[in-house]
């Protein structure tokens, strides 16, 4: 219903619409920029139940719209917009991009070191019955991993229901049962994850980002959006990495990262694990 309403509104305003089907939020950001679109729209409940569905809006650069632009859009919600509707001969057209999933899979694989493979790795993947249920297993399989799928049977109402990154118990059990090397749990729109090691232990998000920072092998700034465990900045600072803590919302956090040439950022949503 949300998709149909949005498409009808855009077409009536004279905008052309490209439909891509279920894809992760980062895919919408990537495709918006790649296709030179004016706007990208993601229908998502994020890590919440399906009843919390809403929309995320991306500009032509692939980043979320600014606070000012979103406020301007909200101010128009109660206005009479009849005058802004296109005449019949200028109504927009809707089309479907059939290879959208394949484009995103290739973009994700391109971020993996060239020449490297995942052969020999058995990975349990929990897609939260959400947007990544097709692209995530395919990308890992194409890189050579043996993929054991859970939470990959969406029916429209079971997204994030006792599965995914907000419910890692299912992932832990599957990793142990299948004797996997690794477990990955995504949330409903696949813009966050939780990792479980071969023993079924949750790997803290702080640890993951710390390792990414060190992997980049250069002095950088680590930006924190909300909060983190006290041990994490101490550990990272010992590795000659600068730290910048910014208590702000996601959009401003991303702007701060870009303006300060940061490599990694922390959303403050990690599971507490004292094992650093």
C-alpha positions in Angstrom: 0.0 0.0 0.0 2.8 2.4 0.9 4.6 1.7 -2.4 1.4 2.1 -4.5 0.6 5.4 -2.7 4.1 6.8 -3.3 4.2 5.7 -6.9 0.8 7.3 -7.6 1.9 10.5 -6.0 5.1 10.8 -7.8 3.5 10.0 -11.2 0.8 12.6 -10.6 3.5 15.2 -10.0 5.1 14.4 -13.3 8.0 12.3 -12.0 9.2 9.1 -13.5 9.5 6.2 -11.1 11.9 3.2 -11.2 10.8 0.3 -9.1 13.6 -2.0 -7.8 11.8 -4.4 -5.5 13.0 -5.6 -2.0 16.6 -4.4 -1.5 18.7 -3.3 1.5 18.7 0.4 2.4 22.3 0.8 1.3 21.3 -0.5 -2.2 18.7 2.3 -2.5 21.4 4.9 -1.6 23.8 3.3 -4.2 21.2 3.1 -7.0 19.9 6.6 -6.4 23.4 7.9 -7.1 24.2 5.4 -9.9 21.0 6.1 -11.8 21.4 9.9 -11.4 18.0 10.0 -9.8 16.6 13.0 -8.1 15.3 11.1 -5.1 15.6 7.6 -3.5 12.9 6.2 -1.3 13.3 3.2 1.0 10.1 1.7 2.6 11.4 0.2 5.8 10.6 -0.6 9.4 14.4 -0.9 10.0 14.9 -3.3 12.9 11.3 -2.9 14.1 8.1 -5.0 13.5 6.4 -4.6 10.1 3.7 -2.3 11.6 6.3 0.4 12.0 7.0 0.7 8.3 7.9 4.2 7.2 10.1 5.8 4.5 13.8 6.9 4.3 14.6 9.5 1.7 17.9 9.9 -0.2 19.2 12.8 -2.3 21.0 12.5 -5.7 24.3 12.1 -3.9 23.1 8.9 -2.1 23.0 10.5 1.3 19.9 11.1 3.4 18.1 14.4 3.0 19.1 17.3 5.3 16.9 18.2 8.3 15.9 21.4 6.5 14.7 19.6 3.3 12.8 17.0 5.4 11.1 19.8 7.4 10.1 21.5 4.2 8.5 18.3 2.9 6.7 17.8 6.2 5.3 21.3 6.1 3.7 20.6 2.7 1.9 17.5 4.0 -1.3 19.4 5.0 -1.3 21.8 2.1 -3.5 21.7 -1.0 -1.1 20.5 -3.7 -3.5 20.4 -6.6 -1.7 23.2 -8.5 1.5 21.1 -8.4 -0.1 18.1 -10.1 1.1 17.5 -13.7 -1.4 17.9 -16.6 -2.5 14.5 -18.2 0.1 14.7 -21.0 2.9 15.2 -18.5 2.1 12.4 -16.0 5.2 10.4 -15.1 5.8 6.8 -16.1 6.7 3.8 -13.9 9.2 1.1 -14.9 11.0 -1.8 -13.2 14.7 -2.2 -13.0 15.0 -6.0 -13.4 18.7 -6.2 -12.6 18.7 -4.0 -9.5 19.6 -6.9 -7.2 22.5 -7.9 -9.5 23.9 -4.4 -9.6 23.9 -4.2 -5.8 25.5 -7.7 -5.4 28.3 -6.6 -7.8 28.8 -3.4 -5.9 29.0 -5.3 -2.6 31.5 -7.8 -4.0 33.6 -5.0 -5.4 34.3 -3.9 -1.8 35.9 -7.3 -1.1 39.7 -7.5 -1.8 40.3 -8.5 -5.4 41.5 -12.1 -5.7 40.2 -13.1 -2.3 37.6 -15.8 -1.8 35.5 -17.3 1.0 36.0 -20.9 0.0 36.2 -23.2 2.9 34.1 -21.0 5.1 30.7 -22.2 6.4 28.6 -19.1 7.2 25.2 -19.0 8.8 23.3 -16.0 7.5 20.1 -14.6 9.2 18.4 -12.0 7.0 15.6 -11.2 9.5 13.0 -12.2 6.8 13.8 -8.8 5.4 15.2 -6.9 2.4 18.5 -8.8 2.0 16.9 -12.3 1.8 18.1 -12.7 -1.8 21.1 -10.5 -2.3 23.1 -11.3 0.9 23.1 -15.1 0.4 23.9 -14.7 -3.3 26.8 -12.4 -2.7 28.4 -14.7 -0.1 27.8 -17.8 -2.3 29.3 -16.1 -5.3 32.4 -15.3 -3.2 32.8 -19.0 -2.5 31.2 -19.5 1.0 28.9 -22.3 2.0 25.9 -20.4 3.1 23.3 -21.7 5.6 20.3 -19.5 5.4 17.8 -18.6 8.2 15.3 -15.8 8.3 15.2 -15.8 4.5 11.5 -16.5 4.0 9.7 -13.1 4.2 5.9 -13.1 4.1 5.3 -9.4 4.7 4.6 -9.7 8.4 7.5 -11.8 9.9 10.3 -9.3 9.4 12.5 -9.0 12.5 10.2 -11.5 14.3 12.5 -13.5 16.6 15.2 -13.3 14.0 17.9 -11.0 12.7 20.3 -8.7 14.5 17.8 -7.8 17.3 17.4 -11.5 18.1 20.8 -13.2 17.8 19.7 -16.3 19.8 18.6 -18.0 16.6 21.9 -17.3 14.9 24.0 -18.5 17.8 22.0 -21.8 17.9 22.4 -22.3 14.2 26.2 -21.6 14.2 26.7 -24.2 16.9 24.3 -26.8 15.3 25.9 -26.5 11.8 29.5 -26.1 13.2 29.9 -23.0 11.2 32.9 -20.7 11.2 30.9 -17.6 11.4 27.4 -16.3 11.8 26.0 -13.0 10.4 22.6 -11.5 11.4 21.2 -8.5 9.5 18.3 -6.3 10.5 15.2 -5.9 8.4 16.6 -3.4 6.0 20.1 -4.8 6.2 21.9 -1.6 7.2 23.2 -3.1 10.5 24.5 -6.5 11.6 25.6 -8.7 14.5 28.3 -11.3 14.1 28.7 -14.5 16.0 32.0 -16.5 16.2 32.4 -20.2 15.8 31.7 -20.7 19.5 28.4 -18.9 19.3 29.7 -15.9 21.1 28.5 -12.4 19.9 31.2 -10.2 18.5 30.5 -6.7 19.8 29.9 -4.0 17.2 32.6 -1.9 18.9 35.1 -4.7 18.2 34.1 -5.0 14.6 34.5 -1.3 13.9 37.8 -1.3 15.8 39.1 -4.1 13.6 38.0 -2.2 10.5 39.8 0.9 11.7 43.0 -1.1 12.2 42.6 -2.9 8.8 42.6 0.5 7.1 46.2 0.8 8.4 46.3 4.6 8.7 45.7 7.1 11.4 42.1 8.1 11.3 39.3 9.5 13.4 36.6 7.3 14.9 33.3 9.1 15.2 30.7 7.9 17.8 27.1 8.9 17.4 25.7 8.0 20.8 27.7 6.0 23.2 30.3 3.2 23.4 31.9 1.1 26.0 34.7 2.7 28.0 37.3 0.2 26.9 36.8 0.7 23.2 38.3 4.3 22.8 41.2 3.3 25.0 42.0 0.3 22.8 41.7 2.2 19.6 43.8 5.1 20.8 46.6 2.8 21.7 46.7 1.9 18.0 47.5 5.5 17.0 44.0 6.3 15.9 42.4 9.6 16.6 39.0 9.6 18.3 36.1 12.0 17.8 32.9 11.6 19.9 29.9 13.4 18.5 26.5 12.9 20.3 24.3 13.6 17.3 21.8 11.9 14.9 22.8 9.9 11.9 22.7 12.5 9.2 25.0 14.9 11.1 27.2 12.0 12.1 27.8 11.1 8.4 28.5 14.8 7.6 31.0 14.9 10.4 32.7 11.8 9.1 33.0 13.2 5.6 34.3 16.6 6.7 36.9 15.0 8.9 38.1 12.3 6.5 37.0 9.5 8.9 37.1 5.9 7.9 34.8 4.3 10.5 31.9 5.3 12.6 30.0 3.9 15.6 26.3 4.1 16.0 26.3 3.2 19.7 24.0 0.2 19.1 26.5 -2.6 19.9 25.8 -5.5 22.2 27.8 -5.2 25.4 30.7 -7.6 25.5 33.7 -7.1 27.8 36.1 -9.3 25.9 38.4 -6.7 24.3 
